[in-house]
């Protein structure tokens, strides 16, 4: 049963990731057919805003009613969004369908972490999260190409409709194994205010994303309003002290934000830099991102093979590699190098993510009480999304300033590198805080593992 369960988890991760990666390829054709070019940014923003709400709702359902109900609700909602998008005849319906997908994807992301904590023993979790990382990397490598082929030869609607049977198959494999995981006892009913705070945070994220896309001076004002809404909305959704990386669980969640923001901020800027500074075409400008994805996958597998190494050590090393990769990417502005060093530097940054992200996932499950795993997993995901949006928004403001002539484009890139390297260095410095607080007892497991007993071999769960 454990093999089917693991396969089901990985199927859900892979297909949700594929949809996230592939939709950008199908979107131009979709909005053209639906006569919605003026609405082009809304399907992306609707998904992003709704995913934050979905994370909060998914965490609440998981804590109150158990992983089986939460995952069933998340997958059902996501599938309904896929169906609605594939059958859309109007752009407004398509945007609404993307919002429904976002709610489902947010709930699924949280539930997968809770299931990992309830169904797998601590020594098996590094391997599981390594597999999760690989399940995200594969769609990043082939998703856009496959979606392009589907859109060209079958039709953009099948980018959405074709996922339905595969998503449902993954759920079918998981549900029998999840019957044993009921709702934790003694969990208080959550207040509905959390959902409104999540919506406010989501609106702030959308505003920051929109500001980054405008590339003009008005983006600065939009970014300020978005940041204010984000700060007000996120404070009730994450543990106190997360922004200061207070030792223990707050530092785990805060470190997730630092890691994601630093990486994805430059991930958004790098192709534009290669295109603008060196005349790269779309394919060549995307190769460094592929190198980063491969580095991520390789390092994830390596950390999964060494469960004996302290996660805090791997986290610090991951931050240092990310900082080195970010700093090295500044070479993209050197005319004589023609941008080629970024193929290596971004692979180094990917190695850092591959060590850091799974390590933080393990630390989250070690330090989160079982009755709080849904809410804590939601905070973990929200930190990722929000700080990524902030960093992408900052990059957008710098690019807008360059477009307006306030500074040169190479200067904007160098400022972005400096701004994004700073959180990576802060993360490396404060990484030990993500370990259990001094003197805290090791969390006792009340779970019955459904993973294969680790006897003389440590192969896949």
N, C-alpha and C positions, 0 to 999 in steps of 0.2 A: 504493500500500500504506500510505503514511503516513496518509492520510485515514481509511482503515478502522481503522487502529491507534488513532488519536486518538479516533475515534467509539467504538470498543470500550472504551477506558479510561474515557471519560466515561459510557458506559452503566453500567459497573460501579460507578463512584462514585455515580451518580444512584440506582441501584436499591438499593445498600447503604444509602445515606442515607435513601431513602424508607422502607425497612424499619425503620431506627432511629427515624425520626420517627413513623411510622404505628402502631407497635406499642402505644404508650401509649393510642391511641384505641380499638384493638380489645381491649385487655387486660381491661377490666371485663366485657365480654360473654364473653370466653374463660373467665375464672376463674369466672364465674357458671354457665356451661354445664358446666364440669368440676368444679363443687362445690369450688372451691379458694380461697375468699375469704381464708381464714386464711394462705394461701401467697402473697398478692398481691405482696409485694415481692420474692419469690424469683426470678421470671423476669428481672427487671431486674438483680438482683445476680449471678445466674448468668452472664448475658451479659457483664457488666462484668469479673468475675473471669476468665472464660475468655478474654476478648479480650486481656488482658495476656499470658497464656500463649501465645495465638496469635501475638502480635507477636514474642515471642522465638523460637518455633518457625519462623515465617515467615522471620525474618531468618537463622536458621541454615540453612534449606533453600536460601534464595536465595544465600547466600555459598558453600555447598558444591556445589549442583547446578544453580544458574542460575535465572533469572527464570521461564522457561517451566514448569519443574517446580513452583516455589513457587506461582505463580499458579494453576496447575491444581489443586494440592493445596488451596489456600485456597478457590477457588470451589467445588470439589467438596464440601469440608466444609461450607461455608455452605449450599449447595444441599441437602445431606443434612439439615441442621438445619431448613431451611424445610419440607422434605417431612415430617419427623418432627413438627414443630409443627402442620402442617396436618392431620395424620392422628391427632393425639393423642386418646386416649380417657380419659386420667387425668392429673391435675395433675402428678404426679411425672414422667411422660413428657414433659409440656410443658416443665417446668423443665429437664430433661436436654436437650431439643431446643434450648432457648434457649442453653444452654452450648455446644452444638455450633456453633450459629450464631456465638457469640462467638469461638470458636477460628478459624473461617473468616474472620470479618470482620477480626480482628486480623492474620491472615496476608495478607489482601488489601490492607489499608491499607499495610503495609510494602512489599509487592511493587510497588504502584503507584509509590511513590517511587523504588525501584530502577530500574524500567523507565524512568521519566522521566529518570533520570541516564544510563542506557545508550543510550536511543534518540533523545534530543533534544539538539541542540547547546545550549551555554550561552545563546546569545542568544534561543532559542525557549522556554526554560523559564519566564520570567515570564508569557508568554501561556498556556502550558499550565496553570500553577498558578492563573491567573485563571479559566480554564475549569473547573478542579477546584472552585474556590470557588463559581462559579455553579451547578455541578452539585450542590453541597450546599445552596445557598440555595433552589432551586426546590422540592425536597421539603419544606423547612421551611415554605414558603408554602402549598403545596397538599396536602402529605402527610396531615395530620390530617383535612382535609375529605374528601379522596378515600377515606381509610381508613374514615371514618365512613359514607360512602355505601355502600361495599362491605360493611361489617359489617351495615348496616341492610337492604340489598336483596338481597345474595347470601349473606352469612354471613362470620363472622370468619375462618374457615379459609382463605378465598380471599385474605385479606391476605398470607398466607404462600405458599399454593400458586400464586397468580397471578404471583408474582415468578419462579418457576422458569424458564419459557421465556425470559424477558427476560434473566435472569442468564446463562443458557447461550448466548444469542445474543451477548452482549457478549464472552464467553470465546471463542466461535468466531471472531469478528472479530480477536481479539488473537493467538491461538496461531500462525497462519502467520508473523506478523511477529516472533515471539519465538524462532523456531528458531535464529536467528543468535547468540543470546545464551547461550552455554554457561557452565559454572561457571568462576569465576576460578581461576587456577592458584595453587598454593602456600598454600591456605587450610587451617589446622589444624582437625582435628575438634573441635567445641565440646564442652564438658563437660556432662553431664546436670544438673549442679548448677544451671546457669542456669535450667532449667525449674522447679526447686523454688523458687528465689528468686523467679521470676516468679509462681508460685502463692502464695507468702507475701505478695508485694506486692499481688496481686489480692485476697486475703482482707482485707488492711488497707484497701484501697479499698472493698470491700463493707461493712466495719464502719463506715467513715466515712460512706458513703452511708446506711446504716441509722440511724446516729446522727442524721443530718440529717433523716430522715423521722419519727423518734419524737417530736420536739418536747417532750421532758420532761427532767428532771434526770438520769435514767439515761443519757441520750445523752452526757453529758460523759464518764462512765467508758468507754462503748463507744468514743467518739472517741479517748480516750487510748490504749486497747489497739490500736485500728486504726492510729493514727499510728505507734506503736512497730513494729508488724508491717510497715507500709509502708516505714518508714525502713530497717529491717533487710533487707527484700527488694529494695529498689530500688538500694541502693548497688552491688551487683555488676553491675547491668544498664545503668548509664549511665557515661559517661566520668568519670574523676576530675576534680574541680573544677567539675562542672556546677552544683552548688548555690551555688558562689561566683562563677559566671560567669567562670571563668578564660578568658583570651583564646583565641580560636580556636573549635574545634568544641564544647568544653564550654559556652562562652557561647551558642552557637547553640541548643543543647539546653536550657540553663537558661532562655534568653529565651523559648523556646516555652512552657515551663511557666508563667512569669510572665504572659505574654500570655493564655494560655487560662484560668488560674486567676482572674485579675482579672475577665475578662469573664463567664465562665460562673457565677462565684459570684453576681454581681448579676443575671444572667439568670434564675437560679433564684428570687431574692428579689423581683424587681420585680413580677410579677403578684400575689403575695401581698400586697405593700405596697399596691398599688392597690385590691385587694379589701377589705383590712382597714381601711385609712385612709379610703377614699373611696367604698366600696360599689360598685365596678365589677363588672359581670358578667364571665363567662369570656371572651366575645368582646372586649369593650372592654379588659380587662386584658391580652389577648394582642397588641393592636395595637402597643404599643411594641416588642415582640419582632420583629414583622414589619418595623417601621421599622429596627431594628438589622440585620436580615437584608438589607434592601434597601441600606442604607449599606455593608454588607460587600461585596455584589455589585458595587456601583458603583465603590468604591475598588479592588477587585481588577481590574476591567477597566481602570481608569485606570493602575494600575502596570504592567499588561501592555503598555500602549501606549508605555511609556517604559523600554525595557531599557537605555538609556544612563545612567539615573540610578543612582547607587550604592545598592545594597540597604541598606547601613547607614544612609544618610540617610533612606530610606523607613521603615526600622524605627524609628528614633528618632521620626520624625513620627507613625508609627502609635501608639507608646506615649504620646506627648503627647496625641493626640486621644482615646485611650482614657481617659487620666487626666482630661481635661476632661469627657468624657461621664460618667464615674463621679462626679466631684465635682458636676457639675450635677444629677445624679439625686437628690442630697440634697434638692432642692426638692420631692420627693414628700411630704415631711412637713409642708409649709406648708399649713394648712387652706384658706386663701383661694384657692390656685391650683388646687385640685381635681385635682392630678396631671397636668394637661395638659402641663407642660414636659417630662415624660419622653418624649413622642412625639418631641421634637427631640433631647434629650440622648442618648437611646439610639441614635438614628441617627448621632450624632457618634461614639459609642463603636464602632458598626459600621464607620464609615469607618476608624477606627484599626485594627480587625481586618483589614479588607480590604487595607490597606497592609502591615501587619506580618506576617501569616501567610504570604502568598506569598513575601515577601522572605526570611523565615527558611528556607523550603523551598529557595529558590535557593541561599542560603548553605550549607545543609547539603550539597547536592550538589557545590558548589564545593570544600568542605573535606574531604569524606569520600573516603578511598581506595577504589578500586573493589572491592578484596577485602574491604572492611569496610562496604560500603554497606548490606548487609542488617542487620547488627548496629546500625549507627548510625541507620538509619531506624527500627528497632524502638525504640531509646532515645528518639528524637525523639517517636514516638507515645506511648510510656510516660510521658514527661514531661508531655505534654498531659493524659492521663487522670488521672495521679496528682495533679497540682497542682489540677486542676479538682475532684477529689474532696475534697482538703484544704480548699479554699476553700468549697465547698458545705457541708462538715462544720462549718466555723467559723460560717457563716451559720446553720446549723441549731442550733448551740449558743446563739447569740444569740437566736434566735426562741424556743427552749425557755426561756431565762431570762426572756424577756418573758411567755411563757405562764404561768410559775410566779410572776409578780409581782415578780421580782427587779429588773426595770427596765421602763420603759414601752416600748410597741412603737415609737414614733418614735425613742426613744433607741437601741433595738436597730438600727433601720435606719441611723441616723447613724453608729453604731459600725461597722456592716458596710461602709458607704461609705468610712469612713476606712481600715479594714483592707484593703479591696480596692484603693483608690486608691494605697496605699503601694507595692505591687509594680509598678504601672504607672509610677510615678515612678522607682523604682529601675531599671526596664528602660530608661526614657528616658536616665537618667544613664549607664548602663553599655552602652548599645547599641553604641558603637564597638568593644567587645571582641568582638562577633560577626563582625567582619571577620577576614581572615586575619592570623595573628600577624605582627608586624613582621619584615621580612626573610625571610619564608617565600616560597619560589618558588611561582608560580602552578601549580595542579595541571594536569598534562599529561593530555590526553584520549587514551585508547587506543580510543575508541569510533568506530564508523562510524554516522553519523546516518542514521536512516530518515525523518527529517522532510524536508519540502520545502526545497530550497536557498533561502536568503534572498538573492534577487537584488535587483532594484530595488524589491521590495515586501516588507513585513513582515507579510503576512496570516497567518491561522491555520495552526498546525502540525497 
